[in-house]
Amino acid sequence: MKHTLTTAILTAMVLVAQADDRSTTEKARDTANTVVDKTKELVAEAGKATRTAWSRTTAYLSNEMAVYREGGNKTLADLAKEITEVKARTPGNAPAYFRTRLLALDEQREYLAKRLALLSPEHLKDRSSGPRHDFDQCVGDLEQAIDQANDDAGKVAKMTLDQP
C-alpha cells in the first residue's frame, strides 16, 4: 500500500508539473492536498467496507429458514458490535440527543432480532412485500443509521472538546 501510494503521488506530481504554468512548489502543494483528500476518502470508504451489507449476504438471498435466520442473527450481532464501538468513541459529555440516538440504535436492533424470530417459512417466500421485505429493509436502514452515527461521533467528540 505504501509503495502504491508513493508511486501515485510521484506520478501525479509529474503529470501536474507538466500540465500548467504554475511553479513547481505550487504544483507540488496542490498535488499533495489532492492526494491527502483522496487518501481520506479512501480510508473512509475502507472503514465502511468492513461490513458486508445484509443485502449482499447469502442468507439474504436464501429461501431456507435456517440459513436466513442464522445469517440474520449474525448480521444483527455484528451490528451490535458496531453500535458498541460507536458508543465507545462517544465522549461521556456528548449531548443528550446523541446518546438518545445511540440508545435508539440498540432498540432498533433488538426489535429486529424479535421480528426475525417471528418470521416463518411462508414469510420467506415473498421478497417484495410482507414481513421478510420489511425485515430486509429495516436491517438496511439500521446499517445506514449506524454509519451516520459513526461519522457523527467524531464530530460530536470535537464539539464537546470546546465545552467546559
Phi, psi and omega in degrees: 000317180299316182293321179296315180296317179297315179298318180297318180296312181296317178297316179298319180297317180295315181295318179294320181298326180277345190277333183212186187263010180288162179292159180299323179296315179297317180297317180296317179298314180296319178295317179299317179297319179296316179297318179298315180298316180293323178296317177300318178297316180296319179295317179298316179294320179297321178297321179284333183281354181293334179266135171273117181302144181308320184291351179250013180267159177290330179296319179302322183277345187283148172255004178270126185303314183297317181293314181298312182294317179298314179295320178297317179295320178295316179299315180294324177293319177296320179293326176298320178296319179297319178297318178299320179295321178295318178300320181294329179278350184271126180294153181298333180263024177297150180301151182302323181299323182286320177297322178296321178300318179293321176297321179296324177297316177299315181296320178297318179296317178297318178299317179295324177298320178293319180294322178298318181296335182272349181292140179250167175303328177295321179296327183292339183291331185253105181275340189265349177199170178088190186301321180295312179302315180297317178299310181303315180295318182291326176295317176299319178297318179296319178301315179295319180295322178293317178301316180295316178297321178298315177298318183285337181300320178295320179293317179297319179299317179295319181292324183286342176295332181281346183269146177289000000 
